Amino acid sequence: MQPKVSIVILNYNTRHFLQKFLPGVLATDYENFEVVLVDNASKDDSVEFVRQNFPTVKIIVLSENYGFAGGYNKALAQVKADYFVLLNSDVEVPKDWLKPLVALAESDFKIAAIQPKLLDYKDKTKFEYAGGSGGFIDKYGYPFCRGRWFNHLEMDNGQYNDSREIFWATGACFLIRSKYWEQANGLDEDFFAHMEEIDLCWRLKNSGYKIMVCPQSVVYHVGGGTLPVGNPRKTYLNFRNGLFLLCKNLHSSRLWQVLFIRFVMDGLAGIKFLTEFKFREIGAILKAHMVFYSQLRYWLKKRKLSTPQTLKPENMYQRSMVFDFYLKGKRKFSETEL
């Protein structure tokens, strides 16, 4: 018998995506899986739509919107399986997407989490922003992917088709062994949404586990289904959570230096937004820093409860991707020497 896999889809007002992509998920070529819809107190009719049209889907309805982290934590406490797949509602999957992920996970019990190759649903020749062919992070906490630096997306020409260790796996399609999810206590709900999967992967790496990409599995992501790129709320969460991520996981010998440099670099990002007349984004950055520093004592206490940090985590880019992108003109992951 194949290991049981629970494909868990978090929903918040995305009936249109469920109508479009749920049939493909249910057609997955794998003999031992279930599909679970977790509803974050949607205001549309998505739950009733799924009940009427897809009766085999299990439904968990939450009383309020707990965000990505809280929604999955509360739902997965009610799900029993060997593996969980956290799958966005705006992801198209082919029939054969799941078997390669499970096969890779079964090959090495040190593997905690795996992502497939993520391509753009709107242009399937390109990598998609949220995960590309595996997630990485630079020494100042800025995330990027094989196939995506900032907003620059590479064409997929098979250049990143090797399965390999990465730093983080995308929350858009994230397979994790259930016992490692439980050991790590799931996602950190203080993040609410954005970068919580990076935090989970960093904690798993600190515990000696591997995070992998399996490009033999390919899925297609619409992206921006809940908060589109350029939304000030998304900007706020990304900048705030980036600071949370560093404060919680970075080695103590580097913490204050890196936080100071991040303060400067985020200020430069604000100046860039000013030149583009994006005043709401500037406000989002200022709010992110004000919230973080007002909660600094809380996060320093939280550090003490975390797994001890390593000085230079494996697969962390020990340069600044901002410097390399804007001053050295690098646009491709293949130029990073990772």
TIRO-593699 format. One record per residue (C-alpha): x, y, z. Coordinates in Angstrom, 1 decimal. Example, Ala and Ser with C-alpha at 12.3 -4.5 7.8 and 13.67 -1.06 7.14 Angstrom:
<atoms>
ATOM       u       v       w
ATOM    12.3    -4.5     7.8
ATOM    13.7    -1.1     7.1
</atoms>
This chain:
<atoms>
ATOM       u       v       w
ATOM     0.0     0.0     0.0
ATOM     1.3     3.4    -0.9
ATOM     1.7     5.9     2.0
ATOM    -1.5     7.9     2.6
ATOM    -1.4    11.5     1.4
ATOM    -3.8    14.2     2.5
ATOM    -4.0    17.0    -0.1
ATOM    -5.1    20.0     2.0
ATOM    -6.4    23.1     0.2
ATOM    -6.9    26.3     2.2
ATOM    -9.7    28.4     0.9
ATOM   -10.8    32.0     1.4
ATOM   -13.3    33.3    -1.1
ATOM   -11.8    31.3    -4.1
ATOM   -14.8    29.4    -5.5
ATOM   -13.6    30.3    -9.0
ATOM   -10.3    28.6    -8.5
ATOM   -11.9    25.6    -6.9
ATOM   -14.3    25.2    -9.8
ATOM   -11.4    25.4   -12.2
ATOM    -8.7    23.4   -10.5
ATOM   -10.3    21.0    -8.0
ATOM   -11.4    18.4   -10.7
ATOM    -7.7    18.1   -11.7
ATOM    -6.7    17.5    -8.1
ATOM    -9.3    14.8    -7.7
ATOM    -8.0    13.1   -10.9
ATOM    -4.5    12.7    -9.4
ATOM    -3.0     9.3   -10.3
ATOM    -2.2     8.0    -6.9
ATOM    -4.1     5.2    -5.1
ATOM    -4.1     6.3    -1.5
ATOM    -5.0    10.0    -1.1
ATOM    -7.8    12.2     0.1
ATOM    -8.6    15.8    -0.6
ATOM    -9.5    18.1     2.3
ATOM   -10.9    21.7     1.9
ATOM   -10.1    24.0     4.8
ATOM   -12.3    27.1     4.7
ATOM   -11.0    30.2     6.4
ATOM   -14.5    31.7     7.1
ATOM   -15.1    32.6     3.4
ATOM   -17.9    35.0     2.6
ATOM   -18.6    33.5    -0.8
ATOM   -20.5    30.2    -1.5
ATOM   -17.3    28.1    -2.1
ATOM   -18.1    25.6     0.7
ATOM   -21.6    24.9    -0.5
ATOM   -20.4    24.7    -4.1
ATOM   -17.8    22.0    -3.1
ATOM   -20.4    20.1    -1.0
ATOM   -22.8    19.9    -3.9
ATOM   -20.3    19.2    -6.7
ATOM   -17.5    17.3    -5.1
ATOM   -19.0    15.1    -2.4
ATOM   -15.8    13.1    -1.9
ATOM   -13.9    16.2    -0.6
ATOM   -13.7    16.4     3.1
ATOM   -14.5    19.9     4.4
ATOM   -13.2    21.6     7.6
ATOM   -14.9    25.0     8.2
ATOM   -13.1    27.4    10.5
ATOM   -14.9    30.0    12.5
ATOM   -12.7    32.9    11.4
ATOM    -9.9    33.8     9.0
ATOM    -6.8    32.4    10.7
ATOM    -4.5    33.2     7.8
ATOM    -2.3    30.7     6.0
ATOM    -0.4    29.6     9.2
ATOM    -3.3    29.4    11.6
ATOM    -5.7    27.9     9.1
ATOM    -3.3    25.0     8.3
ATOM    -2.4    24.4    11.9
ATOM    -6.0    24.1    13.0
ATOM    -6.9    21.9    10.1
ATOM    -4.0    19.5    10.1
ATOM    -4.5    18.8    13.8
ATOM    -7.7    17.1    12.5
ATOM    -6.1    15.2     9.6
ATOM    -4.4    11.8     9.8
ATOM    -2.0    10.8     7.0
ATOM     1.6     9.8     6.3
ATOM     2.1    13.0     4.3
ATOM     0.4    16.3     4.1
ATOM     0.4    18.4     0.9
ATOM    -0.4    22.1     1.4
ATOM    -1.8    23.0    -1.9
ATOM    -3.0    26.5    -2.9
ATOM    -6.5    26.7    -4.5
ATOM    -5.0    28.4    -7.6
ATOM    -2.7    25.6    -8.6
ATOM    -3.3    23.3   -11.7
ATOM    -1.9    19.8   -11.3
ATOM    -1.4    17.2   -14.0
ATOM    -2.4    13.6   -13.2
ATOM     1.2    12.4   -12.5
ATOM     2.3    15.2   -10.2
ATOM     2.1    13.4    -6.8
ATOM     4.0    10.1    -7.3
ATOM     7.5    11.6    -7.9
ATOM     7.1    13.7    -4.7
ATOM     6.2    10.7    -2.5
ATOM     8.9     8.5    -4.2
ATOM    11.6    11.1    -3.4
ATOM    10.4    11.5     0.2
ATOM    10.3     7.7     0.7
ATOM    13.9     7.4    -0.6
ATOM    15.4     9.2     2.4
ATOM    13.9     9.6     5.8
ATOM    16.0    12.7     6.4
ATOM    13.8    14.5     3.8
ATOM    11.2    16.5     5.6
ATOM     9.6    18.6     2.9
ATOM     9.6    18.7    -0.9
ATOM     8.2    21.1    -3.6
ATOM     7.6    20.4    -7.3
ATOM     8.8    22.7   -10.0
ATOM     6.4    25.6   -10.1
ATOM     5.6    27.2   -13.5
ATOM     3.4    30.1   -14.4
ATOM    -0.1    29.1   -15.2
ATOM    -0.5    32.1   -17.5
ATOM     2.7    31.4   -19.4
ATOM     3.8    27.8   -18.9
ATOM     7.2    28.4   -20.4
ATOM     8.2    30.5   -17.4
ATOM     9.0    29.8   -13.8
ATOM     6.4    31.1   -11.3
ATOM     7.3    33.8    -8.7
ATOM     6.3    31.9    -5.6
ATOM     8.6    28.9    -5.9
ATOM    10.3    28.4    -9.2
ATOM    12.4    25.2    -9.0
ATOM    13.3    25.6    -5.3
ATOM    13.6    28.4    -2.8
ATOM    16.7    30.0    -1.4
ATOM    17.6    32.9     0.8
ATOM    20.5    35.3     1.0
ATOM    22.4    36.3     4.2
ATOM    20.2    39.3     4.8
ATOM    17.0    37.3     4.6
ATOM    15.8    38.1     1.1
ATOM    14.2    35.0    -0.5
ATOM    14.6    34.1    -4.2
ATOM    14.3    30.9    -6.3
ATOM    15.9    28.9    -9.0
ATOM    14.3    30.7   -11.9
ATOM    13.3    33.9   -10.1
ATOM    15.2    36.9    -8.7
ATOM    13.0    39.7    -7.5
ATOM    10.4    40.0   -10.3
ATOM    12.7    38.7   -13.0
ATOM    11.4    35.3   -14.2
ATOM    13.5    32.9   -16.2
ATOM    12.2    30.8   -19.1
ATOM    12.1    27.1   -18.2
ATOM    14.5    25.4   -20.6
ATOM    15.2    22.4   -18.3
ATOM    18.2    24.2   -16.7
ATOM    16.9    23.4   -13.2
ATOM    15.6    19.9   -13.7
ATOM    17.9    18.2   -11.1
ATOM    16.4    17.1    -7.8
ATOM    18.5    18.8    -5.1
ATOM    18.5    20.3    -1.6
ATOM    17.1    23.8    -1.3
ATOM    16.6    26.2     1.6
ATOM    12.8    26.5     1.5
ATOM     9.9    24.9    -0.3
ATOM     7.0    26.9    -1.6
ATOM     3.8    27.1     0.4
ATOM     1.9    26.9    -2.9
ATOM     2.6    23.2    -3.2
ATOM     4.4    21.8    -0.2
ATOM     4.7    18.1     0.7
ATOM     5.8    17.3     4.3
ATOM     6.0    14.1     6.3
ATOM     3.3    14.4     8.9
ATOM     5.5    13.4    11.9
ATOM     8.0    16.1    11.0
ATOM     5.1    18.6    10.8
ATOM     4.1    17.6    14.3
ATOM     7.7    17.7    15.7
ATOM     8.1    21.2    14.4
ATOM     4.6    22.3    15.8
ATOM     3.6    23.3    12.3
ATOM     3.6    26.9    11.1
ATOM     4.3    29.9    13.2
ATOM     0.9    31.7    13.5
ATOM     2.6    35.0    14.3
ATOM     3.5    35.2    10.6
ATOM    -0.2    35.0     9.6
ATOM     0.7    34.8     5.9
ATOM     3.9    35.0     3.8
ATOM     7.3    33.5     4.7
ATOM     5.9    31.1     7.3
ATOM     6.9    28.2     5.1
ATOM    10.5    29.6     5.0
ATOM    10.5    29.8     8.8
ATOM     9.3    26.2     9.0
ATOM    11.9    25.0     6.5
ATOM    14.7    26.8     8.4
ATOM    13.6    25.2    11.7
ATOM    13.5    21.8    10.0
ATOM    17.0    22.4     8.6
ATOM    18.2    23.4    12.1
ATOM    16.9    20.0    13.3
ATOM    19.0    18.2    10.7
ATOM    16.4    17.5     8.1
ATOM    16.5    18.1     4.3
ATOM    14.3    20.3     2.2
ATOM    14.2    19.2    -1.5
ATOM    12.9    20.2    -4.9
ATOM    11.6    17.5    -7.2
ATOM    11.4    18.9   -10.8
ATOM    10.1    15.6   -12.1
ATOM     6.8    16.9   -10.7
ATOM     5.5    20.0   -12.3
ATOM     2.5    22.1   -11.3
ATOM     1.2    25.5   -12.6
ATOM     0.5    28.4   -10.2
ATOM    -1.7    31.4   -11.0
ATOM    -0.3    33.4    -8.1
ATOM    -1.6    36.5    -6.3
ATOM    -4.9    34.6    -5.8
ATOM    -5.5    36.2    -2.4
ATOM    -3.1    39.2    -2.3
ATOM    -1.7    40.2    -5.6
ATOM     1.9    41.5    -6.1
ATOM     1.9    45.3    -5.4
ATOM    -0.9    45.1    -2.8
ATOM     0.3    47.2     0.2
ATOM    -1.0    44.5     2.6
ATOM     1.3    42.0     0.9
ATOM     4.2    44.5     1.0
ATOM     3.7    45.0     4.7
ATOM     3.5    41.2     5.5
ATOM     6.6    40.5     3.4
ATOM     8.8    43.2     5.0
ATOM     7.5    42.5     8.6
ATOM     7.8    38.8     8.3
ATOM    11.2    39.0     6.8
ATOM    12.3    40.7    10.0
ATOM    10.5    38.1    12.1
ATOM    12.3    35.4    10.2
ATOM    15.7    36.8    10.8
ATOM    15.1    37.5    14.5
ATOM    13.8    34.0    15.1
ATOM    16.3    31.9    13.2
ATOM    19.6    33.8    12.6
ATOM    22.7    32.9    14.5
ATOM    23.2    35.3    17.5
ATOM    26.6    36.4    16.3
ATOM    25.1    37.9    13.2
ATOM    21.7    39.0    14.3
ATOM    22.2    42.7    15.2
ATOM    24.6    43.4    12.2
ATOM    22.1    41.8     9.8
ATOM    19.1    43.6    11.3
ATOM    20.9    47.0    10.9
ATOM    21.8    46.2     7.3
ATOM    18.2    45.2     6.6
ATOM    17.0    48.5     8.1
ATOM    19.2    50.3     5.6
ATOM    18.3    48.1     2.7
ATOM    14.6    48.3     3.4
ATOM    15.0    52.1     3.5
ATOM    16.6    51.9     0.0
ATOM    13.5    49.9    -1.1
ATOM    11.4    52.7     0.3
ATOM    13.4    55.3    -1.8
ATOM    12.8    53.1    -4.9
ATOM     9.1    53.1    -4.2
ATOM     9.2    56.9    -3.8
ATOM    10.7    57.3    -7.3
ATOM     7.9    55.1    -8.6
ATOM     5.2    57.2    -6.7
ATOM     4.2    54.1    -4.7
ATOM     3.4    55.9    -1.5
ATOM     1.2    53.2     0.0
ATOM     4.1    50.7    -0.3
ATOM     6.3    53.2     1.5
ATOM     3.8    53.3     4.3
ATOM     3.7    49.5     4.4
ATOM     7.4    49.3     4.9
ATOM     7.4    51.9     7.7
ATOM     4.5    50.1     9.4
ATOM     6.4    46.8     9.1
ATOM     9.4    48.2    10.9
ATOM     7.4    50.0    13.5
ATOM     5.5    46.8    14.3
ATOM     8.7    44.7    14.4
ATOM    10.6    47.0    16.7
ATOM     7.6    47.4    19.0
ATOM     7.5    43.6    19.3
ATOM    11.3    43.1    19.5
ATOM    11.3    42.0    23.1
ATOM     8.7    39.3    22.3
ATOM    10.7    38.0    19.4
ATOM    14.0    37.9    21.4
ATOM    12.2    35.8    24.0
ATOM    10.8    33.6    21.2
ATOM    14.4    33.0    19.9
ATOM    15.2    31.2    23.2
ATOM    12.6    28.6    22.5
ATOM    13.8    27.9    19.0
ATOM    16.2    25.2    17.9
ATOM    19.8    26.5    18.2
ATOM    20.9    28.3    15.1
ATOM    23.8    27.4    12.8
ATOM    26.2    30.2    11.8
ATOM    26.0    29.5     8.0
ATOM    23.0    27.3     7.2
ATOM    23.6    25.0     4.2
ATOM    22.2    26.4     0.9
ATOM    22.0    30.0     2.3
ATOM    23.5    32.4    -0.3
ATOM    26.4    34.1     1.5
ATOM    26.2    37.2    -0.5
ATOM    23.6    40.0    -1.0
ATOM    21.2    39.2    -3.9
ATOM    20.2    42.9    -3.8
ATOM    23.8    43.9    -4.5
ATOM    24.2    41.2    -7.1
ATOM    21.0    42.1    -8.9
ATOM    21.2    45.9    -9.0
ATOM    25.0    46.5    -9.1
ATOM    26.4    43.4   -10.7
ATOM    23.5    42.8   -13.1
ATOM    22.9    39.2   -12.2
ATOM    19.5    37.9   -13.3
ATOM    19.8    34.1   -13.1
ATOM    20.1    31.6   -10.3
ATOM    22.9    29.8   -12.3
ATOM    25.1    32.9   -11.6
ATOM    25.0    32.4    -7.8
ATOM    27.4    29.5    -7.4
ATOM    24.9    27.7    -5.2
</atoms>
